[in-house]
Amino acid sequence: MEGYMTIGETAEKWNLTKRRVQKMCADGEIEGVTKFGIVWAIPDDAERPKDGRVTTGKYRNWRKKYNKNEGE
């Protein structure tokens, strides 16, 4: 389609996995995205949304820390 990219093209352009782009489309994080049947169409000029996931490691092994404090 003219003026639109596929999930694969978008994933390659934004350096993400195809699954991550699918999730962003489903969650409405990409402006102007349209679904034609089972295929997502992403506008060529769409900007990559800000990644709101926590990457600091703050929540890494939180269960172990929580259980250790619980026993005291």
N, C-alpha and C positions, 0 to 999 in steps of 0.2 A: 504494500500500500504506500502510496505517495505521502510523504510527510510524517510517517510513523516508523517506529523501530519495533523489533520483536524483543521478547525477553532475553534471548541469547545475545543479540546485538547490544542491548542496553547493559547487560551484565559485563560484556567485554569492554565496552566504553567506560563504564564506571568502576571497573576492576572489582566486581562483586560476583557472588555465585548466582546461578539462575534462580535457585530457591529463594535467596534473599530478595531478589527483584520481584518474584512472584508474591512474596509476603508483603512487600511494600505496596504493590498494586492492590492487593486484596484489602489492606488496611487503609487505603486512600491516602497514602503518604506522597504519592506522585501526582502533581497537578496535571489535569487534562487527559489522564489515562482512560481508555475505553476498552470494553470487552466485547469482542465480536464472536459470539458462540462460546467456544472454549479457549480462544486466543486473546491475549492481552495486546493492545496497541498503545504504544507509548510515543507521545509526540517527539519529533526530532529535537526540538528546542527545549525539552523538559530538563530542569536542573536537578541534580542529585540532591535529595533531601538530606538534612543533617542526621547523622547517626546518633540516636539517643541512647544506645546501649552502653552499659557500664563496662569500661575496659581498664579500669585502674587496678583491678584485682581486689577491691574492697570486700567483695562477697565471696572470694575464693575460700573454700573450706569452712564456711560459716557454720555448718552443722557440727563440726568437730569443736569449734570454739564455743558454741552454744552449749553443747553437752558437757564440756569440761567445766564451765561455770555453774552448770546446774547441779553437779555433784557436790559442790562445796557447801 
